Structure formats: structure tokens, C-alpha cells
Amino acid sequence: MRYDRRMSLRQHVRPVHREEEHECEEENGAQFVDASVGALYSEVRQCQQEQHPETHQQREQQLQLQHQHQQQAKAERLEGMVKAAAPVLSRETCGLLCEGNIHEFWALEKCLGKGATAAVYSAVRSSYAPRDTARTAAAVAPDVVAVKVVDKSCTLVSDILTECRVHDLTWSLGPGAITHGLVKVYEVWEDAMSVYLVMEKMSGGELHNSMVNNAFSTEKATSRVLRHILLAVRTLHENGVAHRDIKPENLMFASSPADPHGLRLLDFGSACLFDPKAKSSFQIYREGSVGTAFYAAPEVIFRRIFNYAACDIWAIGIIAYLLLLKKLPYSLTGSISRLIAQVRMGVKIWEDEWVDVSAEGRDLVSRMLQFDPSQRPSARELLEHPWFRMCDQCESEDGRQCLMSCCSRQGQSIKVHVGS
């Protein structure tokens, strides 16, 4: 039985009393902003079981085959964890792989960031000796780079191989790929404990920081950023790669936020490969959850049939919403149950909130945030949206004054119910 989004939320979501919600706000308010999708899905299952035990049992029976696949995938993940001393990469699986010791060529310095399975360091060249690599492109690495150090002991072999394949793909696309917003990896090294990815250093900071500093105050400036994100994602999708964790923290500027051409999409640790030529890339969700809660598509959170490319488009839609409205479509405080309820309701776009955004801009966002993944346009289709052409024609210093003239075309309130 499929749950109808138009039915009352009380039938699907566990009630949260004021006292309980207040406790959740204090305990979880600042934490579940970066919550994993898996945490949200666990809460969804609990809510369904408490409110509808019979329906829940029926759904469990219907999804029994899917759960078997999930258990099999979990077992494969446990078996796939890399033993520290085991080699992972070869010239066949990674064309950028260099032979030897990375520390003889690069001196790792300050730690720029650290995650659960990897850390990124600033590095400077310590030797100009030629590399023993399958690709001559390694010679173009500048003297100052960033090095991502992946811990092999807590990383899946498949994840490492996929990330290397993505960067091999970037090189195969030629020089134009870097202008399409994909971070450039120059060399890959491996030792007993880690895999090292030598990449261009992003000196301009994260897109998130630029948004906090209100660096994009006009639709024209926002359109430049979104265009480069969509160009990068179009390149990935048309070559069979889905990023699956697009968010402002994974978008960085090579030099300055004032130069949108330097915007790069990075961190392909959650990426996956699919067949872009397949008639339908929709499938049942069988893998472990990836992504960040606020940017994850509803079908990922609720483990429904989904499309890899459409999930990336939803995440870009959330970023577009954040850039244009200066806030997320979901509340930042409250329990996980409250966030689930908001996701289930879909994203609503009202003219009174979007009074400073053109009708074309609202239409673009609403198309990306369609609850039904089959209704979301592709990255190529979105790049042809009239909003981008309108922004290109606006040459005044304050692009908003030019764009706001378009809002008069809408005589009635725009009420786009993405979830209905």
C-alpha cells in the first residue's frame, strides 16, 4: 500500500508534544542539520509502525524481497572493507595512479578539513622528478595543491574505485571539463594505509561561506552560480555519474567567489555509476543511505523508487531555493519527526515569500523540486530555462531591478505545491 501524501499527517507521523518538541529542539536542533539520510529513514519506519501496525506489516511483506537485497548489500559492505595493507588500485582501475612514495614528491602541510573516512591537506611540491604514471597529464599539477587522504581501513573498495573512475573520466573529457565545474585531480598515490588524491587547491572557500556572507544578492549573480553547477552535473549525468551528495559545502571556488567560472564540484566519495543510455534508470532503493538530510530527495529518505540523476537535481533545487530566498525550505529546529513531516508535505513556493524573485526564477525552482522524480527536468533541460536567458540580458549593475519587472506578468499568487 502506498501512502497518499494528501492524507492527514497525523495518520503517518508520530505526534510530538510541545514538551517533547522543546526537548528535541534543545537536544537535536543544531545537530540534525547534517543528519544522515539513514537516520531519517529509521524514524520514518518507526512512525509507520506505531501509527499503522497492520499497514506496516503489509508493507513489510511487500518489501521483503527488497530487504533481502539490503541485507545482502550490507554483508557485501562488511566484506568490502579494505584491509590496511591490501593494494586497492592498479593501472587498469586508475589511470592517474603513480608508482612510488607520495612523500618523496609532495610535502603535506596544514589540514584543511577532516571527515569520517578522509582528510584534506595543503601540500607543496618537494620534487620535480618525473612521475611513473599511465597518464602524462600528471605533469600539469601546480606547485601548491590539496591532497585528499582516504583511510583504507574504513572505506569500501567500491567507493575508492568509483571516485578514481570519476576523476579518470574528467581527464578523458579534455580541458573543457574543468570549465564545467569539476574539480581536477592530477595524481593518485597509494600506500599500505591510505589512498592520496592530489587535486587543485580551492582558495576561494566554500559556496556555503559565500552564501552566509550574502555574496549573491541579485538573481543575475545567483544565475551564474546555478549555471555552473548545472554544467558540472550535466557533464556527470551524461557520462553516467551521479554525485549523490550535492550541497554548498561540496562546492568550492578555485580563487574568488566573484569568479563563478572557478566554482568546482568536489568530494565524489558518495558517487555512483549508472547507464545514461538506459531507457529507464529508475530502480528500487537497495543501498545504504548516502547524502545529507536537508538536500536529500524525498524518494531517497522514504526509500521509494528513485532515479540517480533526479536526486541530484533535487539537491540543486534546494541550493537554488537557499540562494534566492536566503533560507532553507525546512525548519532548522525541532525533532527529526518534524523534518520528515515537512519533507512529506513537499516544498511550497508562495509569491508573498518570493516577492523579490522573478516569476521565471520561481518556476525554475519549482521544477527542480517536484516531489515526483519523473517530473524533474534534466540538467540539460534546466540550462535552457528562460530564467538564464533573462539573467543574461540584464546588464545593469543591480540586476534585481531589471528582473523584478518580470514579476508584473503574474497577476495572481503563485502557489506551487510540489508535494501535491
PLY file of the C-alpha trace (Angstrom):
ply
format ascii 1.0
element vertex 420
property float x
property float y
property float z
element edge 419
property int vertex1
property int vertex2
end_header
0.00 0.00 0.00
1.38 3.37 -0.97
0.95 6.23 1.41
-1.04 9.15 -0.01
0.78 12.45 0.61
-2.57 14.26 0.55
-3.82 12.42 3.64
-3.52 13.95 7.08
-0.03 13.96 8.52
-1.46 12.59 11.77
-2.00 9.28 10.02
1.66 8.94 9.17
3.72 10.95 11.66
4.03 10.27 15.36
2.56 13.21 17.33
5.15 15.34 19.09
4.01 17.12 22.26
5.23 20.62 23.00
7.35 19.45 25.90
8.82 16.66 23.76
9.41 19.00 20.84
11.10 21.52 23.13
13.42 18.81 24.40
14.16 17.75 20.84
14.96 21.32 19.86
17.46 21.58 22.66
18.93 18.15 22.01
18.82 17.92 18.21
18.21 21.44 16.94
21.74 22.14 15.76
22.69 18.53 15.10
20.26 17.04 12.58
21.04 19.78 10.05
23.81 17.41 8.89
21.92 14.24 9.83
22.35 11.25 7.58
19.54 10.06 5.37
19.66 6.72 7.17
18.66 8.39 10.46
15.64 9.95 8.79
14.57 6.67 7.21
14.78 4.87 10.57
12.44 7.47 12.03
10.04 7.04 9.10
9.84 3.30 9.73
9.22 3.83 13.44
6.41 6.34 12.79
4.68 4.00 10.35
4.88 1.05 12.72
3.48 2.98 15.69
0.59 4.61 13.85
-0.33 1.79 11.43
0.79 -1.62 12.69
-1.40 -3.55 10.20
-0.42 -1.38 7.24
3.16 -1.55 8.33
3.02 -5.36 8.36
1.58 -5.43 4.85
4.26 -3.08 3.61
6.94 -5.19 5.24
5.68 -8.25 3.39
5.61 -6.40 0.10
9.15 -5.15 0.58
10.56 -8.46 1.82
12.48 -9.03 -1.37
13.91 -5.52 -1.20
15.00 -6.06 2.41
16.80 -9.23 1.39
18.74 -7.21 -1.14
19.54 -4.66 1.55
20.85 -7.36 3.88
22.94 -8.78 1.06
24.29 -5.30 0.30
25.13 -4.83 3.99
27.04 -8.12 4.07
28.92 -7.11 0.94
29.79 -3.76 2.54
31.27 -5.54 5.58
33.25 -7.89 3.36
34.30 -4.97 1.17
36.11 -3.04 3.88
39.73 -2.73 2.85
42.43 -4.43 4.83
45.10 -1.87 5.62
47.98 -3.49 3.74
45.98 -4.74 0.75
46.52 -2.86 -2.52
43.33 -1.38 -3.93
44.29 0.37 -7.15
46.01 -0.66 -10.35
46.77 0.97 -13.69
43.68 -0.72 -15.10
41.34 0.73 -12.46
43.01 4.15 -12.09
44.81 5.83 -14.95
46.15 8.56 -12.64
47.88 6.11 -10.30
51.55 6.93 -9.68
54.16 4.44 -8.53
56.34 5.17 -5.54
56.05 7.16 -2.34
53.99 10.35 -2.45
56.03 11.89 0.36
59.06 11.98 -1.91
57.21 14.33 -4.26
54.77 16.27 -2.06
55.12 17.73 1.43
51.81 17.65 3.27
51.24 20.67 5.50
48.12 22.18 7.10
44.96 20.13 7.44
42.18 21.93 5.53
39.32 19.68 6.55
38.56 16.26 8.03
35.70 13.81 7.65
34.83 10.32 8.86
36.99 8.48 6.33
39.24 11.14 4.77
41.15 14.35 5.45
42.33 17.10 3.09
45.74 18.74 3.45
47.51 21.61 1.78
50.68 20.38 0.06
53.66 21.82 -1.79
55.87 20.19 -4.38
59.11 18.80 -2.96
60.45 17.16 -6.12
60.20 17.79 -9.86
61.23 14.25 -10.77
59.00 12.68 -13.44
56.14 10.51 -12.20
55.68 6.92 -13.23
52.04 7.20 -14.25
49.83 5.93 -17.04
48.81 9.48 -17.92
51.07 12.35 -18.93
48.51 14.79 -17.53
50.05 14.41 -14.08
52.83 16.81 -15.13
50.40 19.77 -15.15
49.99 19.78 -11.39
50.88 23.19 -9.90
53.40 23.59 -7.10
50.69 24.14 -4.45
47.87 21.62 -4.31
45.40 19.97 -1.96
45.77 16.29 -1.10
42.81 14.18 -0.03
43.97 11.31 2.18
41.48 8.42 2.25
41.78 5.94 5.12
41.68 2.48 3.52
40.82 0.73 6.79
37.35 2.30 6.99
36.50 2.81 3.31
34.84 0.47 0.83
36.90 -0.70 -2.10
33.99 0.13 -4.40
33.87 3.73 -3.12
37.58 4.24 -3.76
37.37 2.71 -7.23
34.31 4.79 -8.15
35.94 8.04 -7.10
39.06 7.22 -9.13
36.95 6.33 -12.15
35.16 9.66 -11.92
38.45 11.54 -11.99
39.70 9.40 -14.87
36.53 10.40 -16.68
37.27 14.07 -16.03
40.63 13.74 -17.78
39.10 11.84 -20.69
36.68 14.73 -21.28
39.57 17.07 -22.04
40.34 20.63 -20.86
36.70 21.68 -21.13
35.72 19.60 -18.11
37.46 21.95 -15.71
35.46 24.88 -17.09
32.34 22.84 -16.46
32.87 22.96 -12.74
34.53 19.62 -11.90
37.48 19.60 -9.55
40.67 18.43 -11.26
42.67 15.57 -9.76
46.23 15.39 -11.09
47.71 12.32 -9.42
46.66 9.35 -7.29
49.00 7.57 -4.90
48.61 4.59 -2.61
50.47 3.11 0.32
49.65 0.48 2.92
47.28 2.68 4.90
45.87 5.35 2.58
44.97 6.47 -0.90
46.08 10.00 -1.83
44.33 12.21 -4.39
46.41 15.22 -5.48
43.99 17.88 -6.69
43.73 21.58 -7.37
43.57 23.69 -4.23
40.37 25.65 -3.68
41.47 29.02 -2.29
38.13 30.80 -2.63
36.32 28.89 0.08
33.03 27.01 0.13
29.87 28.18 -1.56
28.28 27.88 1.88
30.55 30.59 3.31
29.83 32.91 0.38
26.10 32.44 0.93
26.47 33.28 4.62
28.29 36.47 3.62
25.49 37.33 1.17
27.85 37.31 -1.80
24.97 36.63 -4.22
22.46 39.39 -3.62
20.94 39.51 -7.12
19.30 36.98 -9.38
21.95 37.65 -12.01
24.72 36.65 -9.59
22.72 33.62 -8.48
22.09 32.54 -12.06
25.83 32.47 -12.77
26.40 30.12 -9.84
23.49 27.82 -10.70
24.51 27.68 -14.35
27.98 26.40 -13.44
26.56 23.84 -11.01
24.20 22.56 -13.70
27.00 22.46 -16.27
29.05 20.28 -13.94
26.11 17.99 -13.17
25.14 17.78 -16.85
28.67 16.58 -17.65
28.45 13.94 -14.92
24.96 12.68 -15.75
25.56 12.43 -19.49
28.63 10.33 -18.74
26.87 8.03 -16.29
27.93 9.53 -12.95
25.65 10.66 -10.12
27.20 12.68 -7.29
24.55 11.89 -4.62
25.79 14.42 -2.06
25.50 17.84 -3.70
25.42 20.62 -1.11
27.06 24.04 -0.62
29.86 22.50 1.42
30.86 20.34 -1.57
31.02 23.32 -3.92
34.14 25.48 -3.67
35.72 28.38 -5.55
39.18 27.99 -7.04
40.10 31.61 -6.42
37.31 34.04 -5.51
33.50 33.88 -5.20
33.44 36.84 -7.59
34.52 34.45 -10.36
31.76 31.85 -10.89
33.90 30.15 -13.55
36.10 28.96 -10.69
33.27 27.10 -8.94
34.07 23.40 -8.59
32.02 20.39 -7.56
34.13 18.06 -5.44
34.02 15.13 -2.99
32.91 12.14 -5.08
33.12 9.71 -2.18
29.37 9.04 -2.44
29.20 8.98 -6.23
27.85 6.05 -8.21
27.88 4.96 -11.84
24.82 4.25 -13.98
23.97 3.71 -17.62
22.97 7.09 -19.11
21.72 5.37 -22.28
19.26 3.13 -20.46
15.62 3.80 -21.30
14.79 3.99 -17.59
17.26 4.41 -14.75
14.58 4.16 -12.07
15.11 1.42 -9.55
14.28 0.29 -6.02
16.50 1.75 -3.32
18.72 -1.11 -2.16
21.92 0.55 -0.99
22.96 2.17 2.23
21.76 5.73 2.58
24.04 8.47 1.38
23.75 12.22 1.33
22.80 14.96 3.77
19.29 15.21 5.17
18.32 18.72 4.06
19.49 18.14 0.48
18.24 14.56 0.06
15.30 13.96 -2.28
12.08 12.60 -0.72
12.35 9.29 -2.58
15.78 8.73 -1.00
14.52 9.47 2.51
11.43 7.28 2.12
13.29 4.55 0.17
10.97 4.65 -2.82
11.70 4.02 -6.49
14.18 6.68 -7.48
16.39 7.99 -10.23
20.04 8.80 -9.58
20.09 11.90 -11.77
16.79 13.22 -10.40
18.15 13.05 -6.84
21.00 15.38 -7.84
18.51 17.78 -9.46
16.52 17.96 -6.22
19.66 18.87 -4.26
20.43 21.66 -6.73
16.86 22.86 -6.32
17.38 23.16 -2.56
20.57 25.16 -3.21
18.67 27.42 -5.64
15.96 27.94 -3.01
18.63 28.85 -0.47
20.42 31.24 -2.83
17.27 33.08 -3.89
15.32 33.13 -0.62
18.26 33.16 1.81
16.80 30.30 3.83
16.13 26.57 3.57
12.61 25.33 2.81
12.64 23.34 6.06
12.77 24.46 9.66
16.21 24.21 11.24
14.84 23.42 14.71
12.72 20.63 16.08
12.75 16.85 16.04
13.58 14.55 13.17
9.86 13.71 13.02
9.14 17.35 12.26
11.64 17.35 9.41
10.09 14.18 7.99
6.66 15.81 8.09
7.98 18.82 6.19
9.61 16.62 3.55
6.39 14.64 3.12
4.40 17.84 2.57
6.70 18.92 -0.22
8.20 22.34 -0.86
5.70 25.15 -1.35
6.51 28.37 -3.17
4.35 31.39 -2.36
4.52 34.77 -4.02
4.41 36.68 -0.72
7.69 34.99 0.30
9.20 35.23 -3.18
8.24 38.84 -3.85
11.86 39.75 -4.64
12.28 36.88 -7.12
11.05 36.90 -10.71
8.31 34.56 -11.90
10.88 32.77 -14.06
13.09 32.21 -11.04
10.22 30.74 -9.06
9.29 28.50 -11.95
12.85 27.18 -12.21
12.97 26.26 -8.52
9.53 24.65 -8.54
10.51 22.44 -11.48
13.62 21.18 -9.71
11.68 20.50 -6.50
8.91 18.37 -7.99
8.02 15.66 -5.49
7.71 13.12 -8.30
11.27 12.47 -9.58
9.97 11.65 -13.06
8.70 15.23 -13.35
12.06 16.89 -12.65
13.88 18.18 -15.75
17.38 17.06 -16.61
20.35 19.35 -16.12
20.48 19.96 -19.88
16.80 20.95 -19.95
17.22 23.28 -16.99
20.09 25.09 -18.69
17.61 26.02 -21.44
15.18 27.58 -18.97
14.09 31.18 -19.81
15.38 32.40 -16.45
19.00 32.01 -17.52
18.42 33.84 -20.79
16.61 36.62 -18.93
19.50 36.99 -16.49
21.98 37.14 -19.37
20.05 40.04 -20.88
20.14 42.02 -17.66
23.27 44.17 -17.87
22.51 46.74 -15.19
24.62 46.89 -12.07
21.61 45.97 -9.94
20.20 43.01 -11.82
17.23 42.72 -9.50
15.67 45.98 -10.73
15.67 44.59 -14.26
14.38 41.22 -13.24
11.63 42.47 -10.99
9.86 44.00 -13.95
9.04 40.44 -14.97
7.07 39.81 -11.79
4.26 42.05 -13.04
3.40 39.30 -15.52
1.98 37.25 -12.69
-1.37 38.77 -11.71
-2.26 36.05 -9.24
-0.45 34.41 -6.37
1.82 31.59 -7.39
1.09 28.54 -5.30
3.23 25.68 -6.47
2.53 22.64 -4.31
5.45 20.42 -5.13
4.19 17.71 -2.86
0.62 17.56 -4.13
0 1
1 2
2 3
3 4
4 5
5 6
6 7
7 8
8 9
9 10
10 11
11 12
12 13
13 14
14 15
15 16
16 17
17 18
18 19
19 20
20 21
21 22
22 23
23 24
24 25
25 26
26 27
27 28
28 29
29 30
30 31
31 32
32 33
33 34
34 35
35 36
36 37
37 38
38 39
39 40
40 41
41 42
42 43
43 44
44 45
45 46
46 47
47 48
48 49
49 50
50 51
51 52
52 53
53 54
54 55
55 56
56 57
57 58
58 59
59 60
60 61
61 62
62 63
63 64
64 65
65 66
66 67
67 68
68 69
69 70
70 71
71 72
72 73
73 74
74 75
75 76
76 77
77 78
78 79
79 80
80 81
81 82
82 83
83 84
84 85
85 86
86 87
87 88
88 89
89 90
90 91
91 92
92 93
93 94
94 95
95 96
96 97
97 98
98 99
99 100
100 101
101 102
102 103
103 104
104 105
105 106
106 107
107 108
108 109
109 110
110 111
111 112
112 113
113 114
114 115
115 116
116 117
117 118
118 119
119 120
120 121
121 122
122 123
123 124
124 125
125 126
126 127
127 128
128 129
129 130
130 131
131 132
132 133
133 134
134 135
135 136
136 137
137 138
138 139
139 140
140 141
141 142
142 143
143 144
144 145
145 146
146 147
147 148
148 149
149 150
150 151
151 152
152 153
153 154
154 155
155 156
156 157
157 158
158 159
159 160
160 161
161 162
162 163
163 164
164 165
165 166
166 167
167 168
168 169
169 170
170 171
171 172
172 173
173 174
174 175
175 176
176 177
177 178
178 179
179 180
180 181
181 182
182 183
183 184
184 185
185 186
186 187
187 188
188 189
189 190
190 191
191 192
192 193
193 194
194 195
195 196
196 197
197 198
198 199
199 200
200 201
201 202
202 203
203 204
204 205
205 206
206 207
207 208
208 209
209 210
210 211
211 212
212 213
213 214
214 215
215 216
216 217
217 218
218 219
219 220
220 221
221 222
222 223
223 224
224 225
225 226
226 227
227 228
228 229
229 230
230 231
231 232
232 233
233 234
234 235
235 236
236 237
237 238
238 239
239 240
240 241
241 242
242 243
243 244
244 245
245 246
246 247
247 248
248 249
249 250
250 251
251 252
252 253
253 254
254 255
255 256
256 257
257 258
258 259
259 260
260 261
261 262
262 263
263 264
264 265
265 266
266 267
267 268
268 269
269 270
270 271
271 272
272 273
273 274
274 275
275 276
276 277
277 278
278 279
279 280
280 281
281 282
282 283
283 284
284 285
285 286
286 287
287 288
288 289
289 290
290 291
291 292
292 293
293 294
294 295
295 296
296 297
297 298
298 299
299 300
300 301
301 302
302 303
303 304
304 305
305 306
306 307
307 308
308 309
309 310
310 311
311 312
312 313
313 314
314 315
315 316
316 317
317 318
318 319
319 320
320 321
321 322
322 323
323 324
324 325
325 326
326 327
327 328
328 329
329 330
330 331
331 332
332 333
333 334
334 335
335 336
336 337
337 338
338 339
339 340
340 341
341 342
342 343
343 344
344 345
345 346
346 347
347 348
348 349
349 350
350 351
351 352
352 353
353 354
354 355
355 356
356 357
357 358
358 359
359 360
360 361
361 362
362 363
363 364
364 365
365 366
366 367
367 368
368 369
369 370
370 371
371 372
372 373
373 374
374 375
375 376
376 377
377 378
378 379
379 380
380 381
381 382
382 383
383 384
384 385
385 386
386 387
387 388
388 389
389 390
390 391
391 392
392 393
393 394
394 395
395 396
396 397
397 398
398 399
399 400
400 401
401 402
402 403
403 404
404 405
405 406
406 407
407 408
408 409
409 410
410 411
411 412
412 413
413 414
414 415
415 416
416 417
417 418
418 419
